[in-house]
Amino acid sequence: MTLFGRLVIFLLISPLMLLALHAVVSRLAQRRAAPPSAQLVCMASIAVCNIPVAAITVMLALAGVDGPIEFVIAFFYSLMVFNLLGYSYFHV
């Protein structure tokens, strides 16, 4: 499978990771004396999920790129797609 195919499959699965993390963080945030807003919890979940998305993207890209330009394009493409999906999730 090509690098692009692996990245697309990973990026299609990544919203599930965001959904699971957001559910856990929301439950933990509700237990606080002054719980934060739902929007803040969602934005924090998206920000935290960028770390594993970036790490997995680096691992996938290092295994299948021909040069540094391809690596940079794959890395920024993955982060942009994930954050746009997170933005959509934030508004739903």
KATAWO-V584049 format. One record per pair of residues at least 12 apart in sequence whose C-alpha atoms are under 8 Angstrom apart, sorted by sequence separation. I is the first residue (numbers start at 1). J is the second residue. If there is no record, write none. Layout:
# KATAWO-V584049
i=(I,I)
j=(J,J)
This chain:
# KATAWO-V584049
i=(26,29,61,61,26,25,57,58,57,22,22,25,54,57,22,21,54,53,54,53,18,18,21,50,53,18,17,50,50,46,14,46,43,42,7,39,7,6,3,3,3,2,3,11,15,14,18,11,15,7,11,15)
j=(38,41,74,75,41,41,74,75,75,41,42,45,75,78,45,45,78,78,79,79,45,46,49,79,82,49,49,82,83,83,53,86,90,90,57,90,60,60,60,61,64,64,65,78,82,82,86,81,85,78,82,86)
